[in-house]
């Protein structure tokens, strides 16, 4: 049994920050959390700063990390950006995918992310053939997350069409299993471990027809798997869907049995009020990706309206123009302020819950996200003695954290009771920038 | 003469990053900038990373730093936030003001800010009496900037009324000189030095009547001073102005002779197309404060429309919810993307110019902002070997910097040829978080 002591901790629920907290861990689980322990037990490992549950990155396309800082010159839209993204996707093979994912997950680890939902659709070889090991690309991701020491839910993604009644284009062929039955057959060969869980995804209503969505939904239901889907990120998806089927993408998902309590709609930027009611009625949550929605010009989504309707929220860094869940959390609030020109739409703790338990529940790790006996021992320590957070008093520490902290303030990261980051450095991946640089250089001609 | 060598440098103009750059400095000026110098001269001081002109924070209310992370719970608007801000303003005296300004300017120095425009209106004692030294509060700011080693333009602010045809309230009394002639008399006692320049400001059309604005404008004209004014940050200012005078705040400024080439309109969030033409016609620039405009729910201003009209832009961290000029620069672009749902509105170098030469010109330091012979030797070095910028190649380094760098990546800061920050640590203020914490604790009951 190991004990950790922190002068401050947010336990993952409530609005308060606790003092003098001792977290006892046995194996990969928390066995007790005790507050107001004075003096700190001499046997405890001391964490200097504020301890909180590990951050959950509920929506990631790890290979998009190669595009950071490369697509911002000139004009364009989501769709022209997508062309640039496809060029990188076309160059991936299991080895380069592993190298980039490993470095990107290490960047996430340094940012305090202890679990990631990887929305994975580059599972076939260029042109669409299966690799000799049909899950070679998935295995590369599993190895990468294992190397980086973070938990992953592999949201293995069904992607069959290029649009409503549109075949896949040349670049998209490698995203497809041909049909949902073959997708299910491939996915069923993957097995969960203590750190890796297998989930499912429908890329979008553009990429999977209703009858094929039913197959995915049934598979997810049968296996009790998380099911994610991009939803209404762009207005044109709504328009095309209404033109093709006379209903919104959310309605199309609902009609195909894809909405449920284990379903997460990603973005939901252009969902209507009725769509939100529909999601809420099915117990479906929404994953917002605010820095990506800024980057891609998606627009400001109806996060507050969804929360008001009772929809749970999670957060993802998605395209990884930034990997900083604190920035995602405050962006949710700040972008709503820009939209409606008033302040204070979420309590700071609510924003942090979206970045922790909300995300973990969305990707199938409801046994993490809280500092509580019986939960997985996944927690981080954030330095609060920085120019950014200096001046925060205990009453405002949580607020200061949400609105002032940055990923680089994370000093210690513990996953399953084991420290993977200390003093802001990754234990097993010594040169994260170097690995990122080499992995990306290999993909960018 | 001192020489500095950097493997990479952006010289402050153009879109390119230069290689192997040697900057020769004599006294506080650059005497030469040479590119492609190989090998690096052994006598040169080596800067590891990307060197660029120092960042300019063109709009600061330093004491607002005490509010960071304290006003985000509950709802409210700009106006309820202002009440909280007034409580802090009421507690300031020359000593506490100095302590907070010194620590805040040190935070700016660490963030690579080499010059600040301090929009200063807390110049009288609570209740409105003059201090025995009428410029005691201004002197506190001058001492603070000098301690922190950064340049300052003291934008001494005329603030006479609580609104259109509304007297000052109890909290606002200390902002007022009584009338603009007395404001001018007080300001004229201040003198510029090599690091401190005296500028002028009209708080807003709400706070200074047209006839009094004329006095300030004439003073600024006579002294060749920068003249700043808050403009149309809130819709209600526009509405009240139109109701009172039948014209927009920008027109009111113009009619009072307050617009000109040395004038900067701060925010301009709710300026009309005609207002922008008016500003452009007078050669007036706009200072956007995107993180504050997010924080206060001001809305997304017409920065792109203004730039299209030919208006120069600068950036400020204003309320200091964040002190990170890279974040301000990218926020300008990203918030425009949210507004219009397309990408790529500014070239990365244009965003950086707003954060450097644009701001320096706005606050009266046109002799800084470029790495060029004859200019002030104010420059910074940004670490590019970080998880954030890893993977950027030379062609995309500037873009990666704008969209990926953070204030904490600044390693070296040189002002007037003298390093004030090395290895990310301030030379003369050893414990910036500690000073911030103590200064703020003294003001927050």
Interface residues (C-beta under 8 A of the other chain):
Chain A: X65 X66 X68 X69 X70 X71 X72 X73 X74 X75 X76 X77 X78 X80 X81 X103 X106 X107 X110 X111 X235 X293 X294 X295 X296 X297 X298 X299 X300 X321 X322 X323 X333 X334 X335 X337 X338 X340 X341 X342 X343 X344 X345 X347 X348 X385 X386 X387 X388 X389 X390 X391 X392 X393 X396 X399 X400 X401 X402 X403 X404 X406 X408 X432 X433 X434 X436 X437 X439 X440 X441 X444
Chain B: X65 X66 X68 X69 X70 X71 X72 X73 X74 X75 X76 X77 X78 X80 X81 X103 X106 X107 X110 X111 X235 X293 X294 X295 X296 X297 X298 X299 X300 X321 X322 X323 X333 X334 X335 X337 X338 X340 X341 X342 X343 X344 X345 X347 X348 X385 X386 X387 X388 X389 X390 X391 X392 X393 X396 X399 X400 X401 X402 X403 X404 X406 X408 X432 X433 X434 X436 X437 X439 X440 X441 X444
